[in-house]
């Protein structure tokens, strides 16, 4: 039920309830303590009166008659053996003698008693003087207390509904005030769509929860915008990359068709077309692999393999490419590094990385491959080259599909622009990660790292 | 040798027919599973090429029916689906081999040769073409009586070319059969090209007559006339 109410209404109700509970508690407390204080006062009064009467009885009994007629003690009576000796006029008028006689037992105890519609506080006590035992009763009516308490209750009862209304109103206003940034966030968020993803929510100046919420939302929007842009870039790059061989096929075919050329030229053209077809096919295969990887359709078969022998294998496969460029590949392994991974994907990743190192390193340079364990017991293969390196701005994007740092050069050395994407997916699918350290013009260090959990 | 091609895509069926006829096979085409089944049960064929995605009864059904009738004609399945499950399903249903579209024509020819040869293949260890001789047992290659200094991979490559002499060998075939790698990748293609170039330097470099030919966009060929 409450969940159907808006936050503002809920907040108002809660606020009102809390406020009313507080007021009730406070007024209850006040009522109780005021009453206690007033009763205490009366009882003090009675005690003093009692002491005064005792004093007079001992030293100056005659004055008691004066007091009985003129005060200041208004209600008292003194008996000797049940026989009234003396009583104040008011005592007799209120006919309290009967009351005192009815409750004689309580020595020095205060009694509250209704008598003819008036509430009295009364105390009885006896006093012995040699030869006599007097019973003394002093009383005080509670009219004034009753009056005060009644007024107090009235005030509380009046204040209660008033404060209830007031607190609800205040709660409503406060809730509105607190929620205002949320409404503005909601309005703004509703406006943001694929077309204006770069817009952001208003963030309040203060460091409160709502501005933090807006900041978090903005960060999310930032990430969405980022992946949106990547997707856009990918679509543009992919269509460009796919169109390039198609355009080549088309122009080669058209040119061949228009030239009344001999058989050899025709064969050349067809060969060219077939080459481009092959490139297209490879690109589509790679894209297909990545899209299967994205949708989790590729099943990995974990087995324990030795990274050192895998590195050895990859070097053996690619060393002819390095030899063509008179490069040296140094493989440094101190001992076997066993991990549990899918062999085929990791092999592919390693081959792609090593191929890049060979491609982007100058002739007669050295490529160093190290296999080992880190201090934190992670396993790694590091591939260090002295090649062209990667600039800081490119380093975050080199794993993007079709991202080629230098389009011209990449076309020259061949490559689909998907090799690193595939490498990263392969490694991450096996719980690993690829780390890069690179300096433009100095070379790169690509590192495949597997956590200790991959080690058996 | 008679080959039955069951393929509903007219362009592909036509290309297959032409290509296979150029290789000296007699080719009959059928455009549906029912036609193919009818042909196979009424006439004798040495081999059947079967597309798995056909209108009407699909390829797997035809395969199962044919095998359940006890027909043992070798069947090479062609398909656009290349997941492992598809391969397994095809082979389990009675196919002898499996080729994923788009395939390289030389590879198709090689597979066909292999299937037709199956059973009556005599293991040879001394291969020869022109003045080039290769001994598979002693791992020695000789041209014009001069020993060739080949690396292990280069020797395997040469042996493979010799085993398929006169026929085109595609990069796919080399990747699969010589390098034992199923997925083709750009690095591997480069490795194949570089290794082939080195092999040619050693085998053909000093000699007048060039034995290894590159067919652009298709593959390589040892001996034989250009087609």
Interface residues (C-beta under 8 A of the other chain):
Chain A: X267 X268 X270 X271 X272 X273 X274 X275 X276 X277 X278 X281 X282 X285 X317 X318 X320 X321 X324 X344 X348 X351 X352 X354 X355 X414 X415 X416 X419
Chain B: X102 X153 X171 X179 X183 X184 X185 X186 X187 X188 X189 X190 X191 X194 X195 X198 X215 X216 X217 X218
